[in-house]
Amino acid sequence: MAKTPHSNAEKPKARPRQRRKDARPSEIIEAAIAIFAERGFGAARLEDVARRAGVAKGTVFVYFPTKDDLFRAVAQTVLTSHLERLHGAAADLDRPIAELVPMFLAQAAAVIGEGRLPAMMRLLVAESRQFPDLARVWHDEVVSKVLGMLTLAIERAQARGEIRPGNARLYAFSIMGPMLASALFREVFRDTAPLPDLPELAEQHARTILDGLLLPDAS
């Protein structure tokens, strides 16, 4: 008896390069992070990003019409994947500041140690004058959110009588400054100088900054 045609036929296999459309933007962003870090914003080309992502150049334009749009998406991705922990560390505004600052700085050390943030900071420093929109994107998507949350936490601590009077935003800069400096130091001098131990820096800086911030009856 003749077999029914296709009765034992296997289902066609998916082509190796076939992928869900909703995965493409994240693949393009991951490729862009690498290309921007390697070549800088000005020298990066969307065709290079497309090649790294394994898609056609036209596909990049579908999701990101301009290179500025792509950079904004990169900044948002870095924020979501790496800096949300900083938000989490500073989000409990009623936590005693003596607990919040060490937690925040420890999370900052972990984020910096993972590598993406220092590379993006170096890119920003190198090219923000030629491409001022880069600084605006990074400020809006990253810096203002973290700085704003930390400033609000400090204001709450001042209202509770934990911290000395003073400009809360400047106190936030004082807390963040050494960690940001260490990120740039690691990125610029990673092949030429001993690098700071980030967890140790975070722990030591937390003690130092709290000695200056805390009121005597709050320590």
N, C-alpha and C positions, 0 to 999 in steps of 0.2 A: 504494500500500500504506500502510495507516494506521500511524502511528508507535506504537510500544509506549508506553503511558502511562508518564510519568516517566522515559523512557529518557534524555532530555537534561536532565532537571531538575537544577538546581544544588543543591548541599548547602546547607541552611539556614545563614545567617550567624549567628555568635554575637552576642547582644545586646550593645550597647556597655558596659553596666554589669555584664555577666556577668564573674565573676572566680573564680579558684580559691579555695577556702575556706582553703587554707593561707597565702594572701597577706594575708588580712584582719587577723590580729593585728598584723603589721608596719605596715599602713596605719593602723590605729587608734592604734598607739603613736606613729607619726610625727605624726599629727594632735594627739595629746595633748601631745607635746613643744611644739608651737606654741601650743596653747591655754593650757597651764600657764605658759609664758613670757610670754604676752600678758596674762593675767588673774589669775595667781596661783592657788594651789591652792584656797583657799576659794571664790573666785568662779567657778572653772571648773565647768561643768556637763557631765555625760556626754552630754547631748543635743547640746551644742555640739561635743564631740569627734566624735560620730557624724556630725553634719552636715559637719564638715570632712573626715572620712574618706570620706564618701559612702555611709554604711551606715545602717541603721535603728538606733534607740537600743537595741532589744532585742538586736541583734547584738553591741553592745559588752558587754552583760551576759553574753552567752554565754561570752565569753573572759575578761572582767574583771568579776567580780560586784560589786566595790566600787571606789570611786575610789582607795582605798589600794592595792588590787591593781594598778590601772592605773599608779599612781605608781611602785610597785616595778618594774613592767615597764619603765617609762621609765628608771629609774635603771640597771637591768640593761642596757638598750640603749645608754645613754650609755657605760657601762663597756665594753661589747663593741666598740662602733664607734669609740670615741675613746680610751679609756684602756688598751686592751690593748697599745698601743705603749709605754706607760710600764712595764707589766709586762715587756715584751720588753727594754726598756733596762736594767731592774734584775734580770732573771732570771738572767743569767750571774754567779753569785755568786763565781766565781773570777777575774773580770775585775778588773784593778787599779782601785782606787777613783778614781785620777786620770783614768782613762778613763771609768768608769761615770758619775760625777757630771756631766761636761759632756754626755754622751750623754742622760742622763735629763732634764736641764734643757732641752736642745734639743728633745726630744720633748714636754716639757710646754709649751714655747712654741708648738709647732705645734698641739697640741690646743687650747690656750686661744684661739689665733687663729682657729680654725674656728667658734667662737661658741656651740655648744650648752652647753658646760661652764659658762662664765660666767653664762648665763641661768639654769641650774639652781641655781648657787650663790646668785645673787641671790634666787631663789624660796625657797631654804632659809633664808637669813638673815631674810628678811621674814616668814616664816610658821612657823618652827620652834617658836616659843613657843606659838602658838595650836594648832598641829598637831604635837605632839612626835613622833608616829610618822614624820613626814617625815624628821626628823633621824636617827632610828633606821635607817630604810631606807637613807638616803644613806650613813650610817656603815658599815652592814653590807655594802652592795653595792659601794661605791666606795672610801671613805676607808680603811677597815681593810685592804683588799686591797693597795692601793698602798703605804700606810704600812708595812704588815707586810713586804712584799717589800723595800722600801728599808732598813728596820731590820735585816733579816736580812743583807742585803748589807754593811751597815756592821759588824755583828758579825763577819762573816767577815773583813773587812778588818782589824779590830782583832786578831783571832786571828793574822793573817799579819804583824802588826807594822807596818801601814801608817798607822793612825790612832791619835791620842792616846786614852788611856783616857777614859771618860765614858759617859754614858747614851746608848746607840745610838738609842733612840727619839727622844730630844730632839735628837740630831744630825739625824735624819731630818726632824723638824719644822723645824729651821733651814735645811735644804736646800730644803724645799718652800715655806716661808713666803712669800718674796718673789714667787714665781710665783703663788701663790694670791691674794696681795694685789693683784697686777697684774690678775688676772682680775676681781676685784670692782671695781677702779678703772675698768677699761675698760667694765664693764657699767653702773656708776652714773654715770660722768662722760663717757661717750662723746660727748655733745652739748655739753659745757661746758668741757672742758679738753683740752690736748694729751695724747695717749695714749702710754704708754711703748712703745718698740720692743722687742717681745718677744724676738726672737733676740739682740739686743744685750744685753738684760737678762740673758738666760740665760747668755751667754758671760761677761759681767762678774761675775755672781754666782758662777759656777763657779770663776773665778779667786780670788775673795774667800774663798769657803767653804773651798776646798782649802788656801789659805794658813794657815787656822786649824786645819784638821783633820789635815793630813799631818804625820807625824813627820819630823824633818830628814833622816834617811837614806832616807826613802821618797819624797821629792819629786824 
